[in-house]
């Protein structure tokens, strides 16, 4: 019950803030030091004038980035795969801005969800 109340509180605090600390999306491609994830919902949230779909964000992965499964097991960068659903916690909060170029963020933590 305490976890449920904590989750609801975090959602409400995030909804009232103009900052986002994490995003959820599908990995569209994997590059040498970053992944590209589908982030159209984030783009629409950041810039109300955008109605684009299929927008992707570059998520830079550093040596400090923790990658794990939903169950908490550690993963390596090489174990990431296209079409994985991931939640990415950012190094710095994402502030509401006008989106005029591709968004790039540094990942603090990536959680990979089981594919259905």
N, C-alpha and C positions, 0 to 999 in steps of 0.2 A: 504494500500500500504506500509506503514511504517513497519507493521508486516512482510509482505512478504520479504522486503529488509533485515530486521533483521534476519529472519530465514535463508535466503540464505547466509548471512554473517557468521552466526554461523556454517552452514554446511561447508562452505569453510574454515573457521578457524580450524574446527575439522579435516577436510580432510588433512590439511597441518601440523597438529600436530601429534606427536607420543604418545599422551595421549588420552584416552577416558574418558568422564565424565558420560556417561550413556549407558545403553544397553536396547534393546527391545527384548522381547521373551515371550514364553508361559509358564505359571506355569505348571510344570510337577508333583510336589508333594509339600505338606505342612507339615512341621515338627513343633516341639514345639516353636522354636524361629527363624526359617528361612524358606524360600521358595526355591525350586529348580526350576530354569527356564532354558529352552532350550537356549543355547548360542553358538552354533556351528559357527555362523558368527563371533562372537567376538574372539573365539579361533583361527580361521583361520587368522583373522586380526593380532592378537598378535604373532602368530607363523606360519609363512608362510610354514613351513615344515609339518604342520598338515593338513590333508584333511578329518578328522573325521566328521561324521554327528551324530547327536543325543547326542552331548556333553552338559552337564548341569553344571550350576554354582550355588553355594549356596549363597543366598542373606540373610544375617543376618538382622533381624529387631529388633531395639531397641525401648526404650520408646520415643526417640526423632524422630523416623522415621514417617514422615507424609504419610498417605495413603489416596488417594483421587480418585474420578472418573474423567473421562475426562472433565466433566462439572465443576469440582472443589468442589464437595460435599465430605465431610469427610467420610471415611470408617474405620472400625476397622479391626484388623488382622483376626478376626473370619469371616468376610464377604468375605475374599479372597477365591477363589475356583480354583481347578485344571482346566486347559484349558483357564483360563483368559489370555488375552493378556495384558502385562504390559510394561511400560517404567520405568526403575529404574535409578534414579540419585544417584551417589555414594558419600559417605562421603569424600573419597580421589580419585583423578584421577587414572585411570588404565593406567599403563605405559606398553609400548611394551616390552615384555619379552619372553623368551622361556617358553612354557607351558609344565611342566613336571608332574604336579599334579593337582588335582581338584581346580578350582578357587573359592575363597570365598571372598565376599565383604560385606561391611556394607552399608546399604541403608540409604540415606538421605531422599529421597522422592520416593514414588511409585505411578504411575498413572495407573489406571485400565481402559482399553478401553472396549467399549461395544462389546459383542460377536455378530457376524453376523449370 
